[in-house]
Amino acid sequence: QVQLVESGGGLMQPGGSLRLSCAASGFIFSGRTMHWYRRTPGKEREWVASIASTNTGTNYADSAKGRFTISRDNVNNTVYLQMNNLKPEDTAVYYCNVKVAWTNYWGQGTQVTVSF
């Protein structure tokens, strides 16, 4: 079965950096576009970034452009989100996502808190 396991979250001061990881299994990772989303309490889940299956294309939400970088390792079935210059408004639970056979799959999420 499809499994997504996020890690790398934590508490960081504004201006700092974190690197999130999402280990994937149960599907042909190299054949799927991967996504990162985030959710803050009381808000809808927000799309952050996507990366095409063959590393040929990335897309970012306006809030992430210039600060976040999505990448993937198709050998180790892992997708990453490098987050630089973190801001308090980046505080959220971050999820990775994949659609397989018309079904959306989500990991359990990893908490990112940006605060002094």
C-alpha positions in Angstrom: 0.0 0.0 0.0 1.0 3.6 -0.5 2.9 5.1 2.4 4.3 8.6 2.8 6.3 9.4 5.9 7.4 13.0 6.5 10.2 14.1 8.8 12.4 17.0 9.5 10.0 19.5 11.1 10.8 21.3 14.3 11.1 24.7 16.0 13.1 27.3 14.2 13.7 31.0 14.6 12.6 33.4 11.9 15.3 33.6 9.2 16.4 30.0 9.8 16.2 27.0 7.6 14.7 23.5 7.7 14.8 20.6 5.3 11.7 18.4 5.3 11.8 14.8 3.9 9.1 12.5 2.7 9.9 8.8 2.3 7.6 7.1 -0.1 6.7 3.5 -0.7 4.1 1.3 -2.3 4.0 2.8 -5.8 6.4 3.6 -8.6 7.9 6.8 -7.1 9.8 7.8 -10.2 6.6 7.9 -12.2 4.6 10.3 -10.1 4.5 14.0 -9.5 5.0 14.8 -5.8 3.6 17.7 -3.9 4.0 19.4 -0.5 1.1 21.0 1.2 0.7 22.7 4.6 -2.1 23.4 7.0 -2.5 25.9 9.8 -5.3 25.6 12.4 -8.6 26.9 11.2 -7.4 27.1 7.5 -7.7 24.9 4.5 -4.8 22.8 3.4 -2.6 25.0 1.2 -0.5 23.8 -1.7 3.2 24.7 -1.4 5.2 23.1 -4.1 5.2 20.3 -6.7 7.9 18.5 -8.6 7.5 16.4 -11.8 8.3 12.8 -11.9 11.5 13.2 -13.9 12.8 16.3 -12.1 12.1 18.3 -15.1 9.7 20.8 -13.6 8.9 22.4 -10.3 6.1 24.8 -9.3 5.7 26.9 -6.2 3.0 28.9 -4.4 3.7 32.6 -4.3 4.4 32.3 -0.6 7.2 29.8 -1.3 8.9 31.3 -4.3 12.5 32.3 -3.7 12.6 30.7 -0.3 11.6 27.1 -0.7 13.1 24.4 -3.0 11.5 21.1 -3.8 13.7 18.2 -4.9 13.5 14.5 -5.2 15.7 11.4 -5.1 14.2 8.8 -7.4 16.8 6.2 -6.2 15.8 6.5 -2.6 12.1 7.3 -3.2 12.3 10.5 -1.2 11.0 14.1 -1.9 12.5 17.0 0.0 11.4 20.6 0.8 14.3 22.9 1.6 12.9 25.9 3.4 15.1 29.0 3.9 14.4 32.4 5.4 11.6 31.0 7.4 8.9 33.3 8.6 6.4 33.0 11.4 3.6 32.6 8.9 5.3 29.4 7.7 4.2 27.8 10.9 2.1 24.8 9.9 1.9 21.0 9.6 3.5 20.1 6.3 2.3 17.1 4.3 3.6 15.4 1.2 1.0 14.1 -1.3 0.8 11.9 -4.3 -2.1 10.8 -6.5 -2.1 7.2 -7.4 -4.9 5.5 -9.4 -7.2 8.6 -8.9 -6.7 8.5 -5.1 -4.9 11.2 -3.1 -2.5 9.9 -0.5 -1.2 11.9 2.4 1.4 11.4 5.1 0.9 12.0 8.7 2.5 15.4 8.5 5.4 17.1 10.2 5.1 20.2 12.4 7.1 23.3 11.6 7.0 26.1 14.1 8.8 29.4 13.4 9.1 31.6 16.4 11.6 33.3 18.7 
